Amino acid sequence: MRRFEYLRAASIDQAIERLSFDPGAKLLAGGTNLVDLMKYDVACPTTIIDINDLPLGDIKETSDGGLRIGALVTNSDLAFHPVIENRYPLLASAILAGASAQLRNAATVAGNLLQRTRCSYFYDVMTPCNKRTPGSGCPARNGLNRNHAILGASQDCVATHPSDMCVALAAIGTMIVVQGPNGARSISLADFHRLPGDTPEQDTTLRNNEIILGIELPPAPEFQRYSYLKIRDRLSYAFALVSAAALLTIDDGVISTAHVALGGVAHKPWRDTAAEVVLVGRPASRGNFHQFASMLLSRSEALSQNGFKIELARRTVVRALEQAASRTPQSQSDKRVH
Ligand SMILES: Cc1cc2nc3c(=O)[nH]c(=O)nc-3n(C[C@H](O)[C@H](O)[C@H](O)COP(=O)(O)OP(=O)(O)OC[C@H]3O[C@@H](n4cnc5c(N)ncnc54)[C@H](O)[C@@H]3O)c2cc1C
């Protein structure tokens, strides 16, 4: 049995102080990922700082017409919040594509942002893994890598980020608000999750002694068209092989904005704003969507078992854009792709 101390934080400052003083401490929100990792001995915190009493559970409009969402808002409360359903339906849809109702009732915004990879070698402490034990090696590179990265991987790590919510947040363009001993700062979602490089043990740019306070969404564009399309081995309760979050605005048949992010393909939600420019000013046609998908995936590389994901990603992007354009977003209750 591994012993750890349990502390129920009474204030944000107290949580930060404890994180600063005890580098082995971990914050506990819904616990649906951290507690699993502790059971597998992948995470061995010296102290658990339970943050569930902290005032981080609100959803509020911001002065610019956007939305501030507290770190402790549960995935269910967020997906079913009327403002999210009406103005950010892409986010609601992506959240509902993930996990199960019970998990979404417990899982929080910040926990979802910081959930760790589902690479089986990461979870198996009897095998090497550079993400779990830096410098020990990456058996996935030449081993079981069917679910692994096709973009942005490194020699040291080919793991993917498993979140659905974060893919929608990447497409929307989200800021993460964090606080440390020296005050608060905001990090764009694009800069929050990292590519693995030679330090795959660091999933994000959050510092050890910082706490996530919440996220900020920009004002939602009017008349947006969206779809979150998740392709997986089973129709429910499975992580994405590939997913695509598509947001379009179209005027008179011509695309005026296009935001597209991919999940299940890289160590972070994958978005290429330079490729999106190709779609702007063009008709919302299948040919243009194909051209965009080719650009988005131009740097993809297959491992021994996951070459199929490159074509799957291409088709998923095109289909998600078609669903968005035709205002027929992927249903998360009837998950079949029509
Ligand atoms: C069986 C199963 C299936 C799943 N399927 C999916 C799926 O299909 N799609 C999907 O997206 N997800 C899926 N999940 C993952 C689930 O969404 C995450 O476990 C959940 O979002 C984590 O949130 P939590 O609040 O429980 O986090 P915790 O487990 O409490 O914490 C996770 C991490 O975040 C840190 N943390 C929490 N709050 C803060 C904060 N405010 N500031 C700084 N650090 C913080 C913790 O220290 C910990 O390191 C699945 C999980 C399970 C168990």
The ligand as a Gaussian input file, in Angstrom:
#p B3LYP/6-31G(d) Opt

LIG

0 1
 C      -13.646000       4.410000     -18.598000
 C      -13.376000       5.825000     -19.010000
 C      -13.738000       6.242000     -20.286000
 C      -13.484000       7.558000     -20.672000
 N      -13.822000       7.960000     -21.931000
 C      -13.531000       9.229000     -22.335000
 C      -13.842000       9.666000     -23.648000
 O      -14.372000       8.933000     -24.469000
 N      -13.524000      10.955000     -23.966000
 C      -12.932000      11.811000     -23.085000
 O      -12.662000      12.959000     -23.430000
 N      -12.629000      11.404000     -21.839000
 C      -12.912000      10.158000     -21.461000
 N      -12.583000       9.743000     -20.199000
 C      -11.746000      10.604000     -19.378000
 C      -12.531000      11.514000     -18.487000
 O      -13.106000      12.506000     -19.267000
 C      -11.490000      12.106000     -17.530000
 O      -11.150000      11.070000     -16.635000
 C      -12.039000      13.292000     -16.777000
 O      -12.329000      14.334000     -17.651000
 C      -11.038000      13.791000     -15.753000
 O      -11.662000      14.784000     -14.958000
 P      -11.632000      14.704000     -13.359000
 O      -12.281000      15.926000     -12.869000
 O      -12.174000      13.392000     -12.888000
 O      -10.068000      14.769000     -13.144000
 P       -9.103000      14.189000     -11.955000
 O       -8.999000      12.719000     -12.165000
 O       -9.631000      14.672000     -10.654000
 O       -7.812000      14.943000     -12.310000
 C       -7.111000      14.730000     -13.525000
 C       -5.833000      15.562000     -13.479000
 O       -6.155000      16.937000     -13.474000
 C       -5.538000      17.584000     -12.371000
 N       -6.439000      18.676000     -11.988000
 C       -7.776000      18.574000     -11.752000
 N       -8.295000      19.796000     -11.521000
 C       -7.264000      20.682000     -11.609000
 C       -7.160000      22.098000     -11.503000
 N       -8.228000      22.882000     -11.248000
 N       -5.957000      22.662000     -11.677000
 C       -4.865000      21.908000     -11.951000
 N       -4.903000      20.570000     -12.039000
 C       -6.090000      19.962000     -11.902000
 C       -5.372000      16.498000     -11.334000
 O       -4.320000      16.815000     -10.424000
 C       -5.012000      15.314000     -12.213000
 O       -3.650000      15.359000     -12.554000
 C      -12.863000       8.446000     -19.771000
 C      -12.514000       8.027000     -18.480000
 C      -12.770000       6.731000     -18.100000
 C      -12.382000       6.313000     -16.706000

